[in-house]
Amino acid sequence: MAPSHALRCCKRVLNWVPVLFINLVVGWSYYAYVVELCVCNYLVIFHIFLFMFIWSYWKTIWSKPAGPSKAFGLPRAEKELFEKEDRAEMQQQILKKVAKNLPVYTCTAGGAIRYCDHCQVIKPDRCHHCSTCEMCVLKMDHHCPWVNNCVGFSNYKYFVLFLAYASLYCVVICATVIQYFIKFWTKQLPDTHAKFHILFLFFVASLFFISILSLLIYHLWLVGKNRTTIEAFRAPVFTNGPDKNGFSLGFSKNVAEVFGDQVKYWIFPVFSSLGDGHSFVTRLVHIDPEQANNILQQNGKRQVLSFYNIFRIHLVCFSFVH
């Protein structure tokens, strides 16, 4: 047990290495730009984007991944039956009995209820288990080593803003440094100890901009389609089969689901995403949110359908498409 615990501690420490690397690069870029270059005309806009970049970056890191509520756990009686039962088909019957009172509309490729043996919960739609975080994460997108955290329902907006402000930070550096880069490169300025910092700063900012911009464009595309990275590679499976557009509600509503319905909060890394991460409006299912919430309340469970209450399900059921 001791070696296993030691290895786990070492792994947790090593997981912070990419975060430390990013912070060292940002710290050095600040020194090179403010101390070595020190162009006063650009310092205000430089600090604005730097502040927004760091704010959104650390919000992404420190936002704890949201996990399923107790409403998705098996009641004591059903849990005992489930653990005693060896036959998979009987276990599925137990899960289906519990899941019928939950807003769960996706299943496995084989049509079974999605159940996490590690967390011992029925997985809400779009929820997946992260082996690194050792928990089920609501609306999980991916585990990002650069923030040492799972990107999901609780911090996806912060992650997209982090990419956006990181790109703008690199743009500001490249746009304002390029004139000095050219002058140093063509030897129009005398060689000083600042030359290395200016030349290297431009190269690093350019490379980071290209890589971050491509990732930003991809995630903006995902936001517009209302998909996670996992769903982009493996379409969610509904009762009528897999459908990569099952959660898409149209571009404006897809954007509002991540950034919120108040535009004034979109550019700030404050939580404004719609819903609670447990339930999502789908174009394939039409339910009565009030009735579903009443069922959960009668069972003494937490409400998990606030997202439905926001939209009020004015969508028509499109199951006939399939």
VOBA-1610 file (N, C-alpha, C; in pm, whole numbers, padded with zeros to 5 digits, always signed):
BEGIN
Met+00083-00121+00000Met+00000+00000+00000Met+00086+00126+00000Ala+00199+00120+00076Ala+00285+00237+00086Ala+00345+00277-00048Pro+00404+00180-00124Pro+00457+00219-00256Pro+00350+00276-00348Ser+00230+00218-00343Ser+00121+00268-00428Ser+00085+00411-00390His+00080+00440-00261His+00049+00575-00214His+00159+00672-00255Ala+00284+00627-00246Ala+00397+00712-00284Ala+00394+00744-00433Leu+00362+00642-00514Leu+00354+00664-00659Leu+00242+00761-00693Arg+00130+00749-00622Arg+00019+00839-00647Arg+00055+00983-00612Cys+00129+01001-00504Cys+00173+01136-00464Cys+00269+01194-00567Cys+00361+01109-00614Cys+00456+01154-00717Cys+00384+01194-00844Lys+00282+01115-00880Lys+00204+01146-01000Lys+00133+01279-00986Arg+00077+01305-00868Arg+00007+01431-00846Arg+00102+01550-00855Val+00224+01531-00806Val+00324+01639-00814Val+00364+01662-00959Leu+00388+01554-01032Leu+00429+01566-01172Leu+00320+01627-01258Asn+00195+01609-01219Asn+00084+01666-01296Asn+00089+01819-01299Trp+00159+01878-01202Trp+00169+02023-01197Trp+00284+02078-01281Val+00367+01991-01339Val+00481+02036-01419Val+00437+02119-01540Pro+00337+02075-01620Pro+00293+02159-01732Pro+00241+02296-01688Val+00170+02300-01574Val+00121+02428-01522Val+00238+02517-01482Leu+00337+02458-01417Leu+00456+02534-01379Leu+00528+02587-01502Phe+00535+02506-01607Phe+00600+02548-01732Phe+00529+02669-01792Ile+00396+02664-01799Ile+00320+02775-01855Ile+00343+02903-01774Asn+00343+02890-01641Asn+00361+03008-01557Asn+00502+03065-01570Leu+00601+02979-01589Leu+00738+03027-01609Leu+00751+03101-01741Val+00688+03048-01845Val+00692+03114-01976Val+00623+03251-01969Val+00507+03256-01902Val+00435+03382-01890Val+00515+03481-01806Gly+00577+03432-01698Gly+00659+03519-01614Gly+00777+03575-01690Trp+00842+03489-01769Trp+00955+03537-01850Trp+00909+03636-01956Ser+00794+03610-02019Ser+00744+03701-02122Ser+00715+03839-02062Tyr+00666+03839-01938Tyr+00639+03966-01871Tyr+00770+04042-01848Tyr+00874+03972-01803Tyr+01004+04035-01780Tyr+01062+04089-01911Ala+01055+04007-02016Ala+01113+04049-02145Ala+01040+04170-02202Tyr+00908+04173-02187Tyr+00830+04281-02248Tyr+00835+04409-02165Val+00816+04396-02035Val+00805+04513-01949Val+00941+04569-01909Val+01036+04480-01876Val+01166+04525-01827Val+01264+04548-01941Glu+01280+04448-02029Glu+01381+04458-02135Glu+01335+04549-02249Leu+01210+04531-02294Leu+01160+04613-02405Leu+01108+04747-02353Cys+01015+04741-02260Cys+00962+04859-02191Cys+00914+04969-02287Val+00813+04932-02366Val+00751+05031-02456Val+00626+05083-02385Cys+00637+05201-02332Cys+00530+05256-02246Cys+00397+05270-02319Asn+00402+05296-02450Asn+00278+05319-02525Asn+00185+05196-02525Tyr+00244+05076-02509Tyr+00165+04953-02521Tyr+00143+04884-02386Leu+00195+04939-02279Leu+00189+04869-02151Leu+00047+04855-02097Val-00039+04951-02124Val-00176+04944-02072Val-00250+04827-02134Ile-00253+04821-02267Ile-00325+04712-02333Ile-00259+04578-02305Phe-00127+04578-02291Phe-00055+04455-02257Phe-00102+04401-02122His-00113+04487-02023His-00153+04444-01890His-00301+04404-01883Ile-00383+04467-01965Ile-00525+04429-01967Ile-00542+04285-02015Phe-00478+04253-02126Phe-00490+04117-02178Phe-00417+04015-02090Leu-00308+04057-02031Leu-00237+03968-01939Leu-00324+03935-01818Phe-00391+04037-01764Phe-00477+04016-01648Phe-00593+03922-01682Met-00659+03943-01795Met-00771+03859-01835Met-00724+03717-01864Phe-00608+03704-01922Phe-00550+03573-01951Phe-00523+03495-01822Ile-00455+03560-01727Ile-00423+03493-01601Ile-00549+03463-01521Trp-00645+03555-01521Trp-00770+03535-01448Trp-00845+03412-01500Ser-00864+03405-01630Ser-00936+03292-01687Ser-00858+03162-01674Tyr-00725+03172-01683Tyr-00641+03052-01673Tyr-00652+02990-01534Trp-00641+03072-01431Trp-00646+03018-01295Trp-00788+02981-01252Lys-00887+03044-01312Lys-01024+02999-01287Lys-01046+02859-01344Thr-00985+02832-01458Thr-00993+02699-01518Thr-00923+02596-01430Ile-00812+02635-01372Ile-00734+02542-01290Ile-00805+02512-01158Trp-00854+02615-01090Trp-00904+02599-00953Trp-01053+02569-00944Ser-01123+02568-01056Ser-01265+02531-01053Ser-01277+02379-01039Lys-01330+02336-00928Lys-01342+02193-00904Lys-01441+02131-01001Pro-01404+02019-01063Pro-01498+01952-01155Pro-01627+01914-01083Ala-01738+01941-01147Ala-01869+01909-01089Ala-01902+01762-01113Gly-01946+01695-01008Gly-01983+01554-01018Gly-02132+01536-01003Pro-02183+01417-01033Pro-02327+01390-01022Pro-02376+01405-00878Ser-02499+01451-00863Ser-02558+01465-00732Ser-02603+01329-00678Lys-02645+01328-00553Lys-02688+01202-00489Lys-02812+01144-00556Ala-02885+01226-00631Ala-03004+01177-00699Ala-02971+01067-00799Phe-02846+01063-00845Phe-02805+00964-00944Phe-02740+00841-00882Gly-02731+00839-00750Gly-02683+00720-00681Gly-02796+00621-00659Leu-02763+00496-00644Leu-02865+00394-00620Leu-02915+00402-00476Pro-03046+00395-00455Pro-03098+00386-00317Pro-03043+00261-00249Arg-03044+00261-00117Arg-02981+00153-00040Arg-03033+00015-00081Ala-03164+00001-00093Ala-03221-00131-00126Ala-03177-00177-00264Glu-03186-00088-00363Glu-03145-00123-00500Glu-02994-00146-00508Lys-02917-00073-00429Lys-02772-00090-00431Lys-02733-00228-00378Glu-02800-00271-00272Glu-02772-00405-00217Glu-02809-00514-00317Leu-02923-00500-00383Leu-02963-00596-00484Leu-02865-00598-00601Phe-02820-00478-00641Phe-02728-00466-00753Phe-02595-00535-00723Glu-02543-00516-00600Glu-02415-00575-00563Glu-02422-00726-00547Lys-02540-00775-00506Lys-02556-00920-00488Lys-02580-00992-00621Glu-02632-00920-00718Glu-02669-00980-00846Glu-02547-00997-00935Asp-02529-01118-00990Asp-02416-01146-01078Asp-02454-01136-01225Arg-02581-01151-01256Arg-02624-01149-01395Arg-02639-01005-01445Ala-02574-00978-01558Ala-02572-00842-01612Ala-02711-00794-01650Glu-02794-00886-01703Glu-02927-00843-01745Glu-03014-00804-01626Met-02996-00872-01513Met-03072-00837-01393Met-03021-00706-01332Gln-02891-00684-01340Gln-02836-00557-01294Gln-02892-00441-01376Gln-02907-00463-01507Gln-02964-00361-01593Gln-03109-00332-01558Gln-03182-00434-01519Gln-03320-00414-01478Gln-03328-00324-01354Ile-03235-00345-01263Ile-03231-00262-01142Ile-03198-00118-01179Leu-03100-00101-01267Leu-03060+00034-01309Leu-03173+00105-01384Lys-03244+00031-01468Lys-03354+00091-01543Lys-03466+00135-01451Lys-03489+00060-01345Lys-03593+00095-01249Lys-03561+00228-01182Val-03434+00247-01148Val-03393+00372-01083Val-03388+00486-01184Ala-03339+00456-01305Ala-03318+00561-01406Ala-03447+00616-01463Lys-03557+00543-01449Lys-03682+00591-01509Lys-03731+00720-01444Asn-03685+00749-01322Asn-03721+00873-01253Asn-03615+00981-01266Leu-03518+00957-01354Leu-03409+01052-01373Leu-03409+01105-01516Pro-03359+01226-01537Pro-03353+01284-01673Pro-03235+01228-01752Val-03238+01098-01778Val-03130+01031-01849Val-03185+00978-01981Tyr-03126+01022-02092Tyr-03178+00983-02223Tyr-03070+00926-02314Thr-02948+00917-02267Thr-02842+00853-02343Thr-02810+00718-02280Cys-02752+00632-02359Cys-02719+00498-02312Cys-02589+00452-02378Thr-02549+00331-02349Thr-02429+00276-02412Thr-02462+00235-02555Ala-02360+00199-02630Ala-02382+00156-02768Ala-02474+00035-02776Gly-02474-00046-02669Gly-02558-00164-02664Gly-02696-00138-02606Gly-02726-00011-02574Gly-02857+00024-02522Gly-02871+00011-02371Ala-02760-00012-02300Ala-02764-00029-02155Ala-02755+00105-02083Ile-02804+00108-01958Ile-02791+00228-01875Ile-02644+00252-01845Arg-02600+00376-01859Arg-02459+00409-01832Arg-02439+00419-01681Tyr-02361+00326-01628Tyr-02337+00320-01484Tyr-02187+00317-01458Cys-02143+00397-01360Cys-02001+00401-01324Cys-01977+00311-01204Asp-01899+00205-01223Asp-01869+00113-01114Asp-01777+00177-01010His-01694+00272-01052His-01601+00336-00959His-01675+00432-00865Cys-01759+00518-00923Cys-01832+00616-00843Cys-01966+00564-00794Gln-02010+00451-00849Gln-02136+00387-00812Gln-02254+00484-00830Val-02261+00543-00948Val-02371+00631-00983Val-02414+00603-01127Ile-02541+00630-01153Ile-02589+00631-01291Ile-02538+00760-01354Lys-02472+00749-01466Lys-02412+00867-01527Lys-02519+00956-01590Pro-02523+01083-01552Pro-02612+01176-01623Pro-02568+01189-01769Asp-02656+01239-01852Asp-02620+01262-01991Asp-02496+01350-02000Arg-02404+01312-02087Arg-02281+01386-02116Arg-02178+01377-02003Cys-02205+01295-01904Cys-02112+01277-01792Cys-02022+01158-01821His-01893+01171-01786His-01798+01062-01808His-01702+01054-01689His-01644+00937-01671His-01549+00917-01562His-01409+00953-01607Cys-01341+01034-01527Cys-01202+01072-01556Cys-01110+00991-01467Ser-01025+00912-01529Ser-00934+00828-01452Ser-00827+00909-01380Thr-00795+01026-01433Thr-00693+01111-01369Thr-00751+01179-01246Cys-00869+01237-01258Cys-00934+01303-01144Cys-01003+01203-01052Glu-01019+01079-01101Glu-01081+00969-01024Glu-01222+01006-00980Met-01300+01060-01073Met-01438+01095-01045Met-01514+01109-01176Cys-01648+01103-01167Cys-01732+01131-01282Cys-01749+01282-01293Val-01734+01334-01414Val-01736+01478-01437Val-01855+01514-01525Leu-01937+01609-01479Leu-02053+01651-01555Leu-02011+01722-01684Lys-02078+01685-01793Lys-02049+01739-01925Lys-01898+01747-01949Met-01834+01635-01931Met-01689+01630-01945Met-01647+01653-02091Asp-01553+01743-02109Asp-01498+01768-02243Asp-01367+01691-02261His-01273+01714-02171His-01147+01640-02174His-01068+01674-02047His-00966+01595-02021His-00875+01629-01911His-00754+01699-01972Cys-00731+01822-01928Cys-00624+01903-01987Cys-00502+01907-01896Pro-00389+01853-01940Pro-00268+01856-01856Pro-00214+01997-01835Trp-00245+02090-01926Trp-00192+02226-01914Trp-00260+02307-01804Val-00374+02259-01757Val-00441+02322-01643Val-00452+02224-01526Asn-00403+02102-01548Asn-00407+01997-01446Asn-00548+01984-01388Asn-00645+01980-01477Asn-00784+01973-01432Asn-00870+01919-01544Cys-00985+01869-01506Cys-01083+01828-01605Cys-01157+01951-01655Val-01176+01957-01785Val-01255+02064-01844Val-01396+02009-01867Gly-01492+02068-01799Gly-01629+02020-01808Gly-01729+02129-01779Phe-01843+02091-01727Phe-01952+02186-01705Phe-01911+02304-01618Ser-01835+02280-01513Ser-01803+02385-01416Ser-01702+02487-01466Asn-01622+02453-01568Asn-01515+02545-01609Asn-01494+02553-01760Tyr-01588+02500-01838Tyr-01567+02502-01984Tyr-01563+02645-02038Lys-01651+02731-01987Lys-01648+02871-02029Lys-01513+02935-01997Tyr-01461+02907-01878Tyr-01330+02963-01840Tyr-01221+02914-01935Phe-01230+02787-01973Phe-01129+02728-02062Phe-01130+02796-02198Val-01249+02819-02254Val-01258+02885-02385Val-01206+03029-02374Leu-01239+03099-02266Leu-01188+03235-02246Leu-01037+03235-02227Phe-00987+03135-02158Phe-00842+03121-02141Phe-00774+03111-02277Leu-00828+03031-02367Leu-00771+03019-02501Leu-00781+03150-02577Ala-00895+03218-02561Ala-00916+03345-02632Ala-00818+03452-02585Tyr-00807+03467-02454Tyr-00719+03572-02401Tyr-00571+03537-02416Ala-00540+03410-02415Ala-00402+03369-02442Ala-00365+03404-02585Ser-00458+03383-02678Ser-00433+03420-02818Ser-00415+03570-02833Leu-00501+03647-02767Leu-00491+03794-02775Leu-00363+03844-02710Tyr-00323+03779-02601Tyr-00198+03815-02534Tyr-00080+03796-02629Cys-00080+03685-02701Cys+00027+03657-02797Cys+00023+03756-02914Val-00099+03793-02957Val-00115+03888-03067Val-00057+04024-03029Val-00086+04068-02908Val-00035+04198-02861Val+00117+04196-02860Ile+00174+04087-02811Ile+00321+04078-02806Ile+00379+04080-02947Cys+00326+03996-03036Cys+00380+03988-03172Cys+00364+04120-03247Ala+00248+04184-03234Ala+00221+04307-03309Ala+00308+04423-03264Thr+00342+04425-03137Thr+00421+04537-03083Thr+00571+04509-03081Val+00609+04384-03088Val+00751+04348-03082Val+00813+04333-03220Ile+00731+04311-03321Ile+00784+04278-03454Ile+00877+04387-03509Gln+00844+04514-03483Gln+00930+04621-03535Gln+01069+04616-03473Tyr+01077+04583-03346Tyr+01206+04573-03278Tyr+01276+04443-03318Phe+01195+04339-03341Phe+01250+04212-03390Phe+01321+04233-03524Ile+01258+04306-03614Ile+01317+04332-03747Ile+01444+04415-03735Lys+01439+04515-03647Lys+01556+04602-03631Lys+01673+04527-03571Phe+01647+04439-03474Phe+01756+04359-03419Phe+01807+04260-03522Trp+01715+04201-03596Trp+01752+04099-03695Trp+01838+04159-03808Thr+01804+04281-03848Thr+01879+04349-03954Thr+01993+04433-03900Lys+02015+04422-03769Lys+02126+04490-03702Lys+02117+04643-03712Gln+01994+04693-03711Gln+01975+04838-03707Gln+01984+04891-03565Leu+01977+04799-03468Leu+01993+04836-03328Leu+02118+04769-03275Pro+02186+04832-03180Pro+02309+04773-03126Pro+02279+04646-03047Asp+02376+04554-03049Asp+02361+04430-02972Asp+02368+04460-02823Thr+02263+04422-02754Thr+02257+04436-02608Thr+02204+04307-02550His+02201+04298-02417His+02148+04177-02354His+01998+04163-02378Ala+01932+04271-02422Ala+01788+04265-02450Ala+01759+04199-02584Lys+01860+04187-02670Lys+01837+04132-02804Lys+01784+03989-02797Phe+01846+03907-02714Phe+01802+03768-02702Phe+01657+03761-02656His+01621+03839-02557His+01484+03837-02504His+01383+03880-02611Ile+01415+03983-02688Ile+01322+04034-02788Ile+01304+03932-02901Leu+01414+03878-02952Leu+01407+03780-03060Leu+01331+03654-03015Phe+01367+03604-02901Phe+01306+03481-02851Phe+01159+03505-02815Leu+01129+03623-02763Leu+00991+03655-02726Leu+00900+03651-02848Phe+00948+03705-02959Phe+00867+03704-03080Phe+00844+03562-03131Phe+00947+03481-03133Phe+00935+03343-03179Phe+00839+03263-03090Val+00856+03275-02960Val+00771+03200-02865Val+00626+03244-02877Ala+00602+03375-02881Ala+00466+03426-02891Ala+00400+03381-03022Ser+00477+03378-03129Ser+00422+03337-03259Ser+00384+03189-03257Leu+00471+03105-03203Leu+00443+02961-03197Leu+00323+02932-03107Phe+00319+02996-02993Phe+00206+02976-02902Phe+00076+03025-02965Phe+00083+03136-03037Phe-00037+03190-03100Phe-00095+03093-03202Ile-00010+03035-03284Ile-00057+02941-03387Ile-00122+02819-03324Ser-00057+02763-03222Ser-00111+02642-03159Ser-00239+02671-03080Ile-00240+02783-03008Ile-00358+02816-02925Ile-00475+02857-03013Leu-00448+02931-03120Leu-00556+02975-03209Leu-00627+02856-03273Ser-00551+02756-03315Ser-00613+02638-03376Ser-00703+02567-03276Leu-00658+02560-03152Leu-00739+02497-03047Leu-00863+02581-03015Leu-00847+02712-03014Leu-00959+02802-02988Leu-01066+02788-03096Ile-01024+02787-03222Ile-01119+02774-03333Ile-01195+02643-03321Tyr-01125+02537-03286Tyr-01191+02406-03272Tyr-01296+02409-03162His-01265+02470-03048His-01360+02472-02937His-01475+02570-02962Leu-01451+02676-03036Leu-01562+02763-03074Leu-01657+02690-03168Trp-01602+02607-03253Trp-01685+02523-03340Trp-01767+02426-03257Leu-01705+02367-03154Leu-01778+02276-03065Leu-01890+02348-02993Val-01864+02472-02946Val-01967+02550-02877Val-02085+02574-02971Gly-02056+02611-03094Gly-02162+02637-03190Gly-02245+02514-03223Lys-02183+02397-03213Lys-02252+02271-03241Lys-02310+02206-03115Asn-02278+02262-02998Asn-02319+02205-02869Asn-02268+02062-02855Arg-02140+02045-02874Arg-02076+01916-02857Arg-01956+01931-02765Thr-01921+01824-02699Thr-01795+01818-02626Thr-01692+01750-02714Thr-01566+01754-02673Thr-01462+01687-02749Thr-01491+01537-02757Ile-01538+01480-02647Ile-01572+01338-02644Ile-01683+01308-02743Glu-01785+01392-02747Glu-01898+01370-02837Glu-01860+01393-02983Ala-01758+01476-03007Ala-01713+01498-03144Ala-01648+01372-03201Phe-01582+01296-03114Phe-01518+01172-03158Phe-01611+01051-03147Arg-01705+01056-03053Arg-01799+00945-03035Arg-01936+01002-03006Ala-02026+00993-03103Ala-02158+01053-03090Ala-02235+00992-02974Pro-02308+01074-02897Pro-02391+01020-02789Pro-02499+00928-02845Val-02530+00824-02771Val-02628+00725-02815Val-02760+00746-02741Phe-02867+00767-02817Phe-03000+00780-02762Phe-03077+00650-02789Thr-03202+00646-02746Thr-03282+00524-02767Thr-03299+00495-02916Asn-03295+00601-02997Asn-03309+00583-03141Asn-03176+00563-03212Gly-03068+00555-03135Gly-02937+00535-03193Gly-02845+00655-03174Pro-02722+00648-03222Pro-02626+00759-03205Pro-02668+00881-03287Asp-02646+00998-03229Asp-02680+01123-03297Asp-02584+01230-03249Lys-02492+01271-03336Lys-02392+01372-03298Lys-02454+01509-03276Asn-02575+01532-03329Asn-02643+01661-03311Asn-02758+01652-03212Gly-02759+01548-03129Gly-02870+01527-03038Gly-02892+01639-02938Phe-02785+01710-02900Phe-02797+01817-02800Phe-02797+01956-02864Ser-02789+01962-02996Ser-02784+02091-03064Ser-02923+02154-03068Leu-02932+02280-03026Leu-03059+02352-03019Leu-03061+02472-03112Gly-02963+02482-03198Gly-02947+02602-03280Gly-02831+02685-03228Phe-02766+02760-03314Phe-02642+02828-03278Phe-02656+02918-03156Ser-02757+03004-03153Ser-02771+03101-03044Ser-02792+03033-02910Lys-02876+02929-02906Lys-02900+02859-02781Lys-02780+02773-02741Asn-02708+02724-02839Asn-02587+02648-02809Asn-02482+02736-02742Val-02466+02857-02794Val-02371+02952-02734Val-02418+02993-02595Ala-02549+03016-02580Ala-02603+03058-02451Ala-02585+02949-02345Glu-02586+02823-02385Glu-02569+02715-02289Glu-02433+02723-02220Val-02331+02767-02292Val-02196+02777-02236Val-02171+02913-02173Phe-02208+03020-02243Phe-02173+03155-02199Phe-02285+03226-02122Gly-02405+03172-02125Gly-02515+03232-02053Gly-02604+03317-02143Asp-02716+03361-02091Asp-02811+03439-02169Asp-02795+03589-02150Gln-02693+03631-02074Gln-02663+03773-02056Gln-02526+03803-02116Val-02528+03873-02228Val-02407+03897-02306Val-02300+03972-02225Lys-02342+04054-02130Lys-02246+04135-02055Lys-02149+04052-01974Tyr-02182+03924-01949Tyr-02093+03838-01872Tyr-02006+03748-01960Trp-02025+03753-02090Trp-01956+03659-02178Trp-01804+03673-02173Ile-01755+03795-02164Ile-01610+03816-02175Ile-01538+03801-02041Phe-01612+03778-01934Phe-01550+03767-01802Phe-01553+03621-01754Pro-01446+03575-01691Pro-01442+03438-01639Pro-01519+03424-01508Val-01649+03451-01516Val-01740+03428-01404Val-01844+03329-01453Phe-01894+03245-01364Phe-01984+03139-01408Phe-02118+03197-01453Ser-02155+03170-01577Ser-02283+03217-01631Ser-02347+03112-01722Ser-02291+02991-01724Ser-02347+02884-01806Ser-02486+02847-01757Leu-02570+02805-01849Leu-02707+02769-01813Leu-02715+02626-01762Gly-02807+02603-01671Gly-02834+02468-01623Gly-02751+02429-01503Asp-02761+02300-01468Asp-02689+02248-01353Asp-02594+02134-01390Gly-02585+02104-01519Gly-02493+02001-01565Gly-02546+01860-01557His-02660+01842-01490His-02716+01707-01476His-02812+01672-01588Ser-02876+01770-01644Ser-02977+01744-01747Ser-02966+01848-01857Phe-02994+01805-01977Phe-02979+01892-02094Phe-03098+01876-02187Val-03140+01989-02241Val-03245+01985-02341Val-03190+01913-02465Thr-03269+01824-02520Thr-03230+01753-02641Thr-03342+01762-02742Arg-03307+01772-02865Arg-03410+01784-02969Arg-03483+01653-02992Leu-03438+01544-02927Leu-03498+01413-02947Leu-03600+01377-02841Val-03603+01453-02730Val-03688+01416-02617Val-03771+01537-02575His-03896+01514-02545His-03985+01620-02496His-04045+01574-02364Ile-04014+01642-02254Ile-04063+01600-02123Ile-04124+01719-02051Asp-04197+01689-01948Asp-04254+01792-01862Asp-04159+01815-01745Pro-04085+01926-01741Pro-03984+01948-01637Pro-04042+01955-01497Glu-04161+02014-01482Glu-04220+02027-01350Glu-04256+01889-01293Gln-04310+01804-01379Gln-04347+01671-01334Gln-04225+01591-01293Ala-04116+01603-01372Ala-03993+01530-01341Ala-03932+01578-01211Asn-03937+01709-01186Asn-03883+01763-01062Asn-03965+01717-00942Asn-04096+01708-00960Asn-04181+01662-00851Asn-04149+01519-00811Ile-04116+01437-00910Ile-04079+01298-00881Ile-03953+01293-00797Leu-03853+01377-00833Leu-03728+01379-00758Leu-03750+01432-00617Gln-03836+01533-00603Gln-03863+01589-00471Gln-03933+01487-00382Gln-04023+01409-00441Gln-04093+01307-00364Gln-03998+01200-00314Asn-03891+01179-00390Asn-03791+01082-00348Asn-03688+01141-00253Gly-03707+01268-00219Gly-03614+01334-00128Gly-03481+01365-00192Lys-03482+01380-00325Lys-03358+01405-00396Lys-03351+01551-00438Arg-03231+01591-00472Arg-03206+01728-00516Arg-03263+01748-00656Gln-03310+01869-00684Gln-03357+01898-00818Gln-03240+01897-00913Val-03262+01835-01028Val-03155+01829-01127Val-03206+01872-01264Leu-03319+01944-01268Leu-03374+01979-01397Leu-03388+02130-01417Ser-03302+02206-01351Ser-03316+02350-01363Ser-03293+02397-01506Phe-03212+02324-01579Phe-03187+02363-01717Phe-03315+02354-01799Tyr-03395+02252-01768Tyr-03523+02241-01837Tyr-03615+02355-01796Asn-03608+02396-01670Asn-03692+02506-01625Asn-03655+02637-01695Ile-03529+02652-01730Ile-03486+02773-01799Ile-03546+02778-01939Phe-03535+02667-02010Phe-03583+02663-02148Phe-03732+02634-02159Arg-03789+02570-02053Arg-03931+02536-02051Arg-03970+02441-02163Ile-03872+02384-02228Ile-03897+02282-02331Ile-04002+02328-02432His-03970+02433-02504His-04060+02478-02610His-04028+02408-02743Leu-03935+02308-02735Leu-03896+02239-02857Leu-03994+02129-02890Val-04016+02106-03014Val-04100+01995-03058Val-04015+01871-03068Cys-04068+01758-03035Cys-03994+01633-03041Cys-03962+01599-03184Phe-03832+01576-03211Phe-03788+01548-03347Phe-03753+01401-03367Ser-03807+01315-03280Ser-03771+01174-03291Ser-03814+01115-03424Phe-03914+01178-03494Phe-03959+01123-03621Phe-03849+01131-03726Val-03744+01215-03700Val-03635+01226-03795Val-03566+01091-03812His-03565+01015-03702His-03497+00886-03708His-03596+00775-03742
//
